[in-house]
Amino acid sequence: MVSNKSISESNFDYRNLSWLDAFDSIHNCMKQRYPFTEWKAINWDEKLIATRPLIANAQRLNDTVLFTEALFEYLNGIPDGHIKMHGIIKRVLKTEVIL
């Protein structure tokens, strides 16, 4: 279940949260604060329904690549060139598993 914690109560420090709790917090922040939701016709509930199970699965498997991919797709689906992931995202998304 998505937390109803007020964004004003959040300190945006996700280090002690589970992946799913961190995602829920980020999602709630975006849903409440993103200024162009109506203009860009973003349906935050649909984004949550599509992404939350992927984050939960990544957490269950302790798979950082799956987590990163899910978060990347979530953010990449927002039609705004100013929203992006920084860090090792290119390396993570190019990771191939050879069996």
C-alpha positions as CSV (number, residue, x, y, z in Angstrom):
1,M,0.0,0.0,0.0
2,V,1.3,3.4,-0.9
3,S,2.1,5.6,2.1
4,N,0.0,8.7,2.6
5,K,2.9,10.5,4.4
6,S,2.8,14.2,3.6
7,I,5.5,15.4,1.3
8,S,6.2,18.2,3.7
9,E,7.1,15.5,6.3
10,S,9.6,13.8,3.9
11,N,13.3,14.6,4.1
12,F,14.0,12.9,0.8
13,D,16.6,10.6,2.4
14,Y,15.8,7.2,1.0
15,R,18.9,5.3,2.4
16,N,16.9,3.6,5.2
17,L,13.9,2.8,3.2
18,S,13.2,-0.4,1.3
19,W,13.2,0.0,-2.5
20,L,9.4,-0.2,-2.6
21,D,9.0,2.4,0.2
22,A,11.5,4.7,-1.6
23,F,9.6,4.3,-4.8
24,D,6.3,5.1,-3.1
25,S,7.8,8.2,-1.6
26,I,9.2,9.4,-4.9
27,H,5.9,8.6,-6.7
28,N,3.9,10.6,-4.1
29,C,6.3,13.5,-4.4
30,M,5.9,13.6,-8.2
31,K,2.2,13.2,-8.0
32,Q,1.8,16.0,-5.5
33,R,4.4,18.4,-6.8
34,Y,5.0,18.0,-10.5
35,P,3.7,21.2,-11.9
36,F,2.9,20.1,-15.5
37,T,0.7,17.0,-14.7
38,E,-2.4,18.4,-16.3
39,W,-0.6,20.1,-19.2
40,K,1.3,16.9,-20.1
41,A,-1.7,14.7,-19.3
42,I,0.3,12.4,-16.9
43,N,-1.8,9.8,-15.2
44,W,0.1,9.1,-12.0
45,D,-2.2,6.3,-10.9
46,E,-1.5,4.4,-14.2
47,K,2.2,5.0,-13.8
48,L,2.0,3.6,-10.3
49,I,0.0,0.5,-11.4
50,A,2.5,-0.2,-14.2
51,T,5.7,0.3,-12.2
52,R,5.1,-0.7,-8.6
53,P,4.9,-4.4,-9.3
54,L,8.3,-4.2,-11.1
55,I,9.9,-2.4,-8.2
56,A,8.4,-5.0,-5.8
57,N,9.7,-7.9,-7.9
58,A,13.2,-6.3,-8.1
59,Q,13.2,-5.9,-4.3
60,R,12.0,-9.5,-3.8
61,L,14.9,-10.7,-6.1
62,N,17.3,-8.1,-4.7
63,D,18.1,-7.2,-8.3
64,T,19.5,-3.7,-8.7
65,V,19.4,-4.0,-12.5
66,L,15.7,-4.7,-12.5
67,F,15.1,-1.9,-10.0
68,T,17.1,0.6,-12.1
69,E,15.3,-0.5,-15.3
70,A,11.9,-0.1,-13.7
71,L,12.8,3.3,-12.2
72,F,14.3,4.4,-15.5
73,E,11.1,3.4,-17.4
74,Y,9.0,5.2,-14.9
75,L,11.0,8.5,-15.2
76,N,11.5,8.1,-18.9
77,G,7.8,7.9,-19.4
78,I,7.3,11.5,-18.2
79,P,7.4,13.7,-21.2
80,D,9.9,16.2,-19.8
81,G,13.5,16.5,-20.9
82,H,14.5,17.9,-17.4
83,I,13.6,14.6,-15.7
84,K,16.5,12.1,-15.9
85,M,18.5,9.7,-13.9
86,H,22.2,10.4,-13.2
87,G,25.0,8.1,-12.2
88,I,25.7,4.7,-13.5
89,I,22.4,4.3,-15.4
90,K,24.0,3.8,-18.8
91,R,26.3,1.1,-17.5
92,V,23.4,-0.6,-15.6
93,L,21.0,-0.6,-18.6
94,K,23.7,-2.0,-20.9
95,T,24.5,-4.9,-18.5
96,E,24.0,-8.3,-20.1
97,V,23.8,-11.5,-18.2
98,I,25.6,-14.4,-20.0
99,L,24.3,-17.8,-18.9
